[in-house]
């Protein structure tokens, strides 16, 4: 309870709540699109650079490769589980899109979890940045494969399935977020300690301030999506609230076989529990145009994201300290 209360008073989280309240009270508060994009770039750059620099201080071990393999497994397995739960509740295309969103990851949730660990003074390994980047693409591709396998209708989008698959695969692995965070990770890995120290005021000292502004923007977006989610049925709302905990607990249990780091375990749990609301909509806009973003986007951003950062992070942290590590 103390961890939960502590997280609820975190300024960055309170700015997120402030954004939601601004929408609910019909306030005209807005973050300019250009500023929002810049902050997104900044956060991903900092995460990648710091993770790469941290990775340079650690040898590549069996734990490293095992963790990378587990990340790929989770990103491939979670969308399959989600798809078979959803296929009889919504049409095949929307089931595949929702499955892809919940199999992929939320970089912002990951950033918030890192901020929580820093606040608690808990370390984590730099290779977790690579795990996050690796988990972005597989779920997107698996979702497309499931849609094409189970959708018996012959449509225009299926006339050239090989070409469509290659386009989605290319978009997944060449996604701007993945490209930036992986590139920053490599740069951080190559930088010496002296070089990293030289840009520390940019990558570390002002990080939490920018995170607060970004979460304010996320609160504005999440608040605007909530009303649309209510129109699509109680089952999807229930799914968006409960399925992430199933994934997070599964990821936490499997990760405990590879690492005994509290920080790594929390990040694995939140990677499993997160849902993508950036990469998946971008990839599926052209690849699966019949999938309705008015369904899977509010689920990920309006319900799952707030639950993860308000309840999920302190909940998994409590389990790690009182159950897993005991």
N, C-alpha and C positions, 0 to 999 in steps of 0.2 A: 504493500500500500504506500509506503514511503517513497519507493521508486516511482510509482504511478503519479503520486502528487508532485514529486520533483520534476517529472517530465511534463506534467500539465502546466507547470509554472515556467517552463523553458521559454524565453522570449521569442525564439524562432517559431515555436509551436503556437504561441499566443498570437503572433502576427498572422499565421494561417487561419486561426479562428476569427480574427478581426476581418479578414477578407470574406469569409463566409457570412458574417454578420452584416457586412456592407451590402452584400447582394440581397440578403433577406430583408433589410431595411430600405432597399431600393435607393441606396446611396450612389452617387455618380463617381465614386472612387475608381480609378483605372490606372494600370501600369502600361505605359506606351509599349507597343509591340517591339520596337527596336531595342528598348531597354531590357525587356524580358528576354529577347534572344541573346543579347550581350551577356546577361547574367548567366543564362544557361551555358553559354560557351565558357565563361569564366569558371563556373563550378566544375564542369567536366574536365577542363584543362588542369585545374588545381588537384582534383582527385587523381587523375592519371599521373601527373608529375610526381606528387607525393608518394603514390603507390609504387611507381617505378623506382624512385630514389630509395624507398624502403626495401624494395625487392633486391636492389643491388647489394644490400648488406646481408642478404640471406642466400645460402647455397640452395641450388635446386635439389630437393630431396624427394623421397617417395611420397611424403605428405603433400608436397606441392603438386606433383603429377596426379596423385589420388584425388586431391581437391578439384583440380581442373576437370578430371574425368567425372567426378560427382556432379559438378555444375552442368556439364553437357548432358548427363543422364537425366537430371531433374528437368532441364529445359526441353527434353524430348519426351519424357514420361508424363509430366503434368498435363500437357495439352491433350494427350490421348485419354487420360482419366476424365478430364473436364468434358471432352467431346461426347463420350458415351453417357455421361450424366445428362447432358443438354440436348442430345439429338432428338429425343422424343418430346421436348418442351418447346423448342424453336426449330425453324427450318435449318437444313444442313449448312447453308452458307453462314448464317449467323452463329450456329453452334461452332463451326470451325474458327470463325473470327474471335468469338469469346474465348475459346480454348487457346488460341494463339496468344491473346492478351494476357491470360493468366499463366501461360507457360513461359512467357518472356518476362523481363524484369523492369522494375521502376527505378531509374537512376536517381530520381529525387528522393525516394524512400531510402535508398542506399546511402545517399548523402546525409540524410537526417539521422540514420543509424550511426554513421561515422561521427557526426557531431555529438550524438548521445554518448558514444564511447569516449570521446575526448573529454566531455564534461565529467564523466565518471572516472577518468584517468586510467582507462583500460586500453591496452594496445592490441593491435591486430597485424597480421602479416601482409606485406605489399602485394603478394600474389592474389589476394582476394579481389583486387581491382581487375586483374586479368580474368578471374572467374566470372565477375559481373559482365564484362565485355563479351566473354565467350557465350554466355547464356542468352544474349539478345537475339541471335539469329535462328538457332535450331527450332524454337517453338513456332516462329513465323512460317518456316518451311514445312514443318509437320502439320500445321493447320491447313495449309494449301493441299498437301497430299491427302489429308482426311476428307476435305471437301470434294476433291476430284475422285476419290475412291467411292464415296457414298452417294454422291449426287448423280442420280440416274438420268437427269434431264440433259439433253444435248443442246448446249447453248453456244453462242458465239465465242464465249471465253474458253470453251473446250475444243475449239476447232484446231488449235495449235498448242496442245498441252505441254509439249516439250519446251517450246519457246517461252510460254507463260511461266513455267517452273523456273527456267534459267533466269528470267527477268526478276522474279521474286527473290531467288537465291542471291543474285547480284545486289539487289536493293538491300537485302538483309545484312550481308557481310560488308557492304560498302555504305551502310547507313552513316549519316554525318556524325551521330553521337558515338557510334562504335569506332569510326575512323579517328575522331578527335581524341577519345579517351585512350585508345590503343597507341596512337602516335605520341601523346603526352606521356604515356607510360614508358615508351622506348626512350624518349628524351630524358625523362627523369632517371631512367636506369643508366644512361650514358653519362649524366652529369656527375661531377665530383662533389664531395661534401662542401667544398669551398664555393663552387658555382651555385649549388642549391641554397646555401646560406645567403648568397647575394640577392636572390629574389624571394627570400622568405617573407619580407613584408607584404609582398603581393600574393603569394600562394597560401600564406598561413594567417597573418595578423588581421587581415580584413575579411577573411573567409566567412566568419559567422555573421558579419553585417550584411554581406551580399546574400547569404542564405536566408536571412530574415526577410529581406525584400522579395526574394524569389518565392518564399512560402506565402507571403502576402498575396502575390499574384496567383499562386496555385489555389489559395483560398477563394479568390474571386472567381476563378474558373470552376472550381468544384461546386461552389454555391449556385452558379448558373446552370449546372448540370443536374442538380438534385430533382427539380420539378419534372424534368423529362424522364427521369428514371422511374418515378412513381406511376407513369402512364403505361409501363410495360410489364406490369404484373408483380405479384408478391413473390413468386418463386425466384425470379432473377435477383430481386433485392436480397432474399434469403441466401441465395447462392453467393452473391458478392460479399456478404457479411461473414459467412461461415467457411466457404471453401478455402480462403487464404489461410485460415488457422490449421486446416487439415494439411495443406502444403507446407506451412511453416514448421509444424511439428514433425512431419515426415523428413523434411530437410535437416532439421535439428538432430533427429535420431540417427540419420545416416552420416551426418557430418561428424558426430561424436566417435565414429569408427576410425576417422582419419586424423583428427586433431583434438587436442585438449586445451586449446586457447579459447578463453571466454569470448574474446573479441571476434575471432573467426567463427565461432559457433553462432553468435548473434547475427553476424552478417549473412551466414548461410541461411538461417531461419528467415530473415527478412527478404533475402533473394528468392527463397521458395514461396513466400507469402505475397510478394509484390505482383503487381499487374501493370503491363505496359499501356500507356495512353499517349505515347509519342511515336515510337517506331512502328507498332502494329497498324494504327490508322494510316500512317504514311505508306506502308507497304501494301495494305489491302485496298486502298482507294482505287487503284487501277487493276490490281490482280483479281480482286473479288468485289466488283462494284455493286453486286446485289446484296452484300452484307451491309446492314444498317449501322453506321457509326453512332446513331442516336440511341443504340442499345448498349453496345460494348464499351463505348467511351464513358458514358455516365456511370456504368458499373465500376470501371477501373478507377476513374478520377473522383467521382462523387461519393462513392461508398467505401471501396477497398482502401484507397489511399488514406483518407482520414482515420479509418479504423486502425490501420497499420501503425501510423505515427502516434496516435493518441493512446491506443491500448496495446497493440502488438509488440512494439519495441520494449516497453517495460515488462510486459508479460513474459516474453521469451528470456529477457535478462534475468527475471526472477527465477524462472525454471532452471536456467543454466547454473545459477548460484546455489539453488536450494535442492535441486533434483539431479541434474546431469553431472555436476562436478562433485557431488557428495560421495 
